[in-house]
């Protein structure tokens, strides 16, 4: 079974900075993305035989065209573009698998998937920012964060554990939320300050 390893922007940049052979870089990026890519293709054709054929063709094109891929950019988005063109070509040529979707509808589906990918990227970015901002909290607020959001404790439980009043804990949670919100909203992205 292939690895479901997800390459973060950091691990992609590590590949770039290591300057391994291009075939090793391709294999690393491809292996990390191939299950997602297959699911993307299958979502358009809803047939395993057709998805297998398109996936195989897409994989060959990705390998042949890898020299045109700009290292450090999003491999998944690049692969989606190639897969989308392979899907359209396959549906034109192989009418046996066609779902009678016209090019305009396919284009709309493609644009929607791009929007979903952007939303997922934004969500990942916000998660990274939250982790960064959490690391900047004073120890007392880190402990409250952990108790509330990791251990799912109630204010009463945290008050008992810390020897503080429930009212004091709730005020600290409010301060914690405000601090995290302000920190996340003030940073365009982690590492850019």
C-alpha positions as a Python dict, from the first residue, in 0.01 Angstrom:
ca = {
    (1, 'X'): (0, 0, 0),
    (2, 'X'): (143, 342, -91),
    (3, 'X'): (239, 592, 171),
    (4, 'X'): (-15, 859, 260),
    (5, 'X'): (262, 1095, 369),
    (6, 'X'): (164, 1458, 319),
    (7, 'X'): (438, 1695, 213),
    (8, 'X'): (417, 2029, 384),
    (9, 'X'): (560, 2345, 234),
    (10, 'X'): (859, 2293, 463),
    (11, 'X'): (925, 1935, 347),
    (12, 'X'): (887, 2045, -17),
    (13, 'X'): (1142, 2320, 41),
    (14, 'X'): (1372, 2064, 206),
    (15, 'X'): (1356, 1862, -115),
    (16, 'X'): (1440, 2170, -316),
    (17, 'X'): (1729, 2268, -91),
    (18, 'X'): (1869, 1913, -88),
    (19, 'X'): (1888, 1925, -468),
    (20, 'X'): (1848, 1548, -491),
    (21, 'X'): (1825, 1406, -841),
    (22, 'X'): (1509, 1514, -1015),
    (23, 'X'): (1384, 1155, -1030),
    (24, 'X'): (1416, 1123, -650),
    (25, 'X'): (1230, 1453, -603),
    (26, 'X'): (959, 1339, -845),
    (27, 'X'): (918, 1006, -665),
    (28, 'X'): (891, 1179, -326),
    (29, 'X'): (629, 1429, -444),
    (30, 'X'): (438, 1173, -651),
    (31, 'X'): (426, 910, -375),
    (32, 'X'): (295, 1168, -128),
    (33, 'X'): (19, 1280, -366),
    (34, 'X'): (-85, 977, -572),
    (35, 'X'): (-378, 861, -357),
    (36, 'X'): (-527, 1210, -355),
    (37, 'X'): (-471, 1241, -729),
    (38, 'X'): (-649, 913, -799),
    (39, 'X'): (-946, 1022, -587),
    (40, 'X'): (-955, 1353, -776),
    (41, 'X'): (-969, 1169, -1110),
    (42, 'X'): (-1228, 919, -987),
    (43, 'X'): (-1455, 1203, -870),
    (44, 'X'): (-1487, 1315, -1234),
    (45, 'X'): (-1545, 977, -1402),
    (46, 'X'): (-1703, 761, -1128),
    (47, 'X'): (-1566, 444, -1289),
    (48, 'X'): (-1264, 255, -1157),
    (49, 'X'): (-1150, 126, -1498),
    (50, 'X'): (-1166, 475, -1647),
    (51, 'X'): (-999, 628, -1342),
    (52, 'X'): (-721, 369, -1364),
    (53, 'X'): (-659, 452, -1730),
    (54, 'X'): (-662, 827, -1671),
    (55, 'X'): (-444, 793, -1362),
    (56, 'X'): (-188, 590, -1558),
    (57, 'X'): (-184, 844, -1842),
    (58, 'X'): (-163, 1133, -1597),
    (59, 'X'): (126, 966, -1413),
    (60, 'X'): (319, 926, -1736),
    (61, 'X'): (258, 1289, -1831),
    (62, 'X'): (364, 1404, -1484),
    (63, 'X'): (689, 1210, -1522),
    (64, 'X'): (755, 1337, -1875),
    (65, 'X'): (672, 1698, -1788),
    (66, 'X'): (836, 1708, -1444),
    (67, 'X'): (1119, 1924, -1576),
    (68, 'X'): (856, 2198, -1626),
    (69, 'X'): (738, 2176, -1264),
    (70, 'X'): (872, 2463, -1056),
    (71, 'X'): (1015, 2318, -735),
    (72, 'X'): (878, 2486, -426),
    (73, 'X'): (533, 2538, -577),
    (74, 'X'): (228, 2321, -507),
    (75, 'X'): (274, 1980, -672),
    (76, 'X'): (-91, 1885, -611),
    (77, 'X'): (-223, 2187, -801),
    (78, 'X'): (16, 2120, -1090),
    (79, 'X'): (-87, 1753, -1097),
    (80, 'X'): (-458, 1849, -1084),
    (81, 'X'): (-419, 2066, -1394),
    (82, 'X'): (-256, 1782, -1588),
    (83, 'X'): (-513, 1532, -1461),
    (84, 'X'): (-801, 1762, -1554),
    (85, 'X'): (-675, 1788, -1913),
    (86, 'X'): (-632, 1408, -1926),
    (87, 'X'): (-990, 1367, -1796),
    (88, 'X'): (-1132, 1600, -2061),
    (89, 'X'): (-936, 1426, -2334),
    (90, 'X'): (-1043, 1084, -2209),
    (91, 'X'): (-1409, 1182, -2197),
    (92, 'X'): (-1392, 1319, -2552),
    (93, 'X'): (-1216, 1014, -2693),
    (94, 'X'): (-1361, 739, -2474),
    (95, 'X'): (-1731, 814, -2496),
    (96, 'X'): (-1805, 476, -2337),
    (97, 'X'): (-1720, 629, -1996),
    (98, 'X'): (-1870, 969, -2059),
    (99, 'X'): (-2129, 1096, -1815),
    (100, 'X'): (-2263, 1339, -2073),
    (101, 'X'): (-2094, 1629, -1897),
    (102, 'X'): (-2024, 1919, -2128),
    (103, 'X'): (-1697, 2111, -2118),
    (104, 'X'): (-1859, 2403, -1938),
    (105, 'X'): (-1977, 2181, -1652),
    (106, 'X'): (-1637, 2011, -1634),
    (107, 'X'): (-1470, 2351, -1618),
    (108, 'X'): (-1706, 2454, -1338),
    (109, 'X'): (-1625, 2136, -1146),
    (110, 'X'): (-1254, 2202, -1199),
    (111, 'X'): (-1284, 2562, -1076),
    (112, 'X'): (-1480, 2440, -771),
    (113, 'X'): (-1207, 2187, -690),
    (114, 'X'): (-947, 2466, -717),
    (115, 'X'): (-1152, 2673, -474),
    (116, 'X'): (-1175, 2377, -235),
    (117, 'X'): (-797, 2331, -256),
    (118, 'X'): (-746, 2700, -177),
    (119, 'X'): (-978, 2673, 122),
    (120, 'X'): (-786, 2367, 242),
    (121, 'X'): (-457, 2556, 200),
    (122, 'X'): (-601, 2849, 398),
    (123, 'X'): (-719, 2614, 670),
    (124, 'X'): (-373, 2456, 690),
    (125, 'X'): (-215, 2801, 705),
    (126, 'X'): (-447, 2907, 989),
    (127, 'X'): (-369, 2583, 1174),
    (128, 'X'): (5, 2653, 1139),
    (129, 'X'): (-52, 3007, 1263),
    (130, 'X'): (-251, 2876, 1562),
    (131, 'X'): (33, 2640, 1653),
    (132, 'X'): (284, 2922, 1621),
    (133, 'X'): (72, 3163, 1828),
    (134, 'X'): (8, 2896, 2092),
    (135, 'X'): (383, 2851, 2132),
    (136, 'X'): (411, 3223, 2215),
    (137, 'X'): (161, 3210, 2503),
    (138, 'X'): (279, 3239, 2864),
    (139, 'X'): (290, 2906, 3049),
    (140, 'X'): (-32, 2967, 3244),
    (141, 'X'): (-231, 3032, 2925),
    (142, 'X'): (-65, 2735, 2751),
    (143, 'X'): (-184, 2514, 3038),
    (144, 'X'): (-539, 2650, 3011),
    (145, 'X'): (-530, 2605, 2632),
    (146, 'X'): (-419, 2245, 2674),
    (147, 'X'): (-684, 2176, 2938),
    (148, 'X'): (-970, 2333, 2740),
    (149, 'X'): (-885, 2250, 2378),
    (150, 'X'): (-673, 1937, 2400),
    (151, 'X'): (-807, 1761, 2710),
    (152, 'X'): (-1164, 1903, 2669),
    (153, 'X'): (-1193, 1996, 3037),
    (154, 'X'): (-1467, 2223, 3169),
    (155, 'X'): (-1395, 2544, 3359),
    (156, 'X'): (-1489, 2375, 3687),
    (157, 'X'): (-1233, 2096, 3630),
    (158, 'X'): (-956, 2341, 3541),
    (159, 'X'): (-1041, 2552, 3846),
    (160, 'X'): (-1011, 2244, 4069),
    (161, 'X'): (-679, 2144, 3909),
    (162, 'X'): (-527, 2491, 3937),
    (163, 'X'): (-681, 2605, 4265),
    (164, 'X'): (-832, 2911, 4095),
    (165, 'X'): (-1194, 3025, 4084),
    (166, 'X'): (-1422, 2926, 3796),
    (167, 'X'): (-1473, 3295, 3723),
    (168, 'X'): (-1094, 3345, 3706),
    (169, 'X'): (-1058, 3050, 3467),
    (170, 'X'): (-1332, 3185, 3240),
    (171, 'X'): (-1162, 3527, 3233),
    (172, 'X'): (-835, 3354, 3144),
    (173, 'X'): (-1006, 3158, 2865),
    (174, 'X'): (-1145, 3485, 2729),
    (175, 'X'): (-797, 3640, 2743),
    (176, 'X'): (-653, 3327, 2577),
    (177, 'X'): (-901, 3340, 2290),
    (178, 'X'): (-841, 3711, 2236),
    (179, 'X'): (-464, 3664, 2240),
    (180, 'X'): (-480, 3379, 1988),
    (181, 'X'): (-728, 3562, 1765),
    (182, 'X'): (-518, 3881, 1764),
    (183, 'X'): (-198, 3686, 1697),
    (184, 'X'): (-346, 3486, 1409),
    (185, 'X'): (-515, 3785, 1248),
    (186, 'X'): (-200, 4000, 1273),
    (187, 'X'): (21, 3756, 1082),
    (188, 'X'): (-16, 3723, 702),
    (189, 'X'): (160, 3388, 733),
    (190, 'X'): (387, 3203, 972),
    (191, 'X'): (747, 3309, 931),
    (192, 'X'): (656, 3644, 763),
    (193, 'X'): (669, 3903, 1036),
}
